Amino acid sequence: MVRWPDLRSMRNRFSGHPGAPGSRRGGTREARPASATLRRAAAGSAALLMMAACGDASAGAVLDRVHATRTLRVCLSQNDAGITYRDPRTGEPRGIDVDLAAAFAGDLGAQIVMVDTSFDRFADDLLADRCDVAMLAVAATAARREMLRFSRPYLSSGIVGVASRGSEVVPGWGDLDRPGVRVGVQQGSQIEPLLRATLKRATLVVLDARVNREDELQAGRLDVLVAGLPYARRLLENADWARLVAPPRPFHPMPYAYAVRPGDDAWLQTVDAFVARIQRDGRLAEAARRHHLTDIMLLQ
């Protein structure tokens, strides 16, 4: 079960003032083979076409390659503070998915190869076979399910806003969708299409991974930044100029899962079994505790 944190206590803690609310090409021509050799050639061509249609991910191909090379290529974002981020002191990746990716590689007897990606690029990286699995707390939205396959969820989080203490443009959640309000969101995140569909009067500002979201907010080029709870919590813990803009109840909670390319059911089952295993054996709970995410972890 997800235990939604007490947003009222967070609001009081981080508010600016007391009590403030905070389809691939097909169509092979059928031929009539005149000999066994031609029949074998036709069968080979059909097999190649099927492999291409599946992105060279025939059943078990990824797991076979992991075992053969003893390497696991993991797509990770280092720009998702609260989940996975780059340590400002050491430059090393940190976060729950870094820890769990290492655990997965260990279970497979492999060395981890981290592939730096972002929310607007990870699907292309997966489909282009630049990584074997995307482990960056991906929201398993309907649009993403059309092109990728997902494990069982391991986290679930809703959406909150963060504003500057020095700005009263958005005193509360009910003030987001007003004319003139500039609402920031990370490009490619699951929140972007949600805000495009729900905001009617405010101006949506989409920020790519090269833009520092905190700088935009602090400089006043945004009035509020809308993000997942883990990101907001980490920002609020490290920025005394920021305050929480929380909804009165959990807003649009989403399940977070790991993503793989379609076409390799054996690999999807391997990833899914790993998630189930860490949910049972305590490794997810320990990683969530270490990164202050206990209240959004899913143990079943």
PEQUIGI-V797011 format. One record per helix or strand of 3 or more residues. SS is the DSSP state (helix for helix, strand for strand). FROM is the first residue (numbers start at 1). TO is the last residue. If there is no record, write none. Layout:
BEGIN
SS	FROM	TO
SS	FROM	TO
END
This chain:
BEGIN
helix	7	14
helix	36	53
helix	61	69
strand	71	77
strand	84	86
strand	93	95
helix	96	108
strand	111	117
helix	122	127
strand	133	139
helix	142	145
strand	148	150
strand	155	157
strand	159	164
helix	173	175
strand	182	186
helix	190	198
strand	203	207
helix	213	218
strand	224	228
helix	229	238
strand	242	245
strand	254	261
helix	265	281
helix	283	290
helix	294	296
END
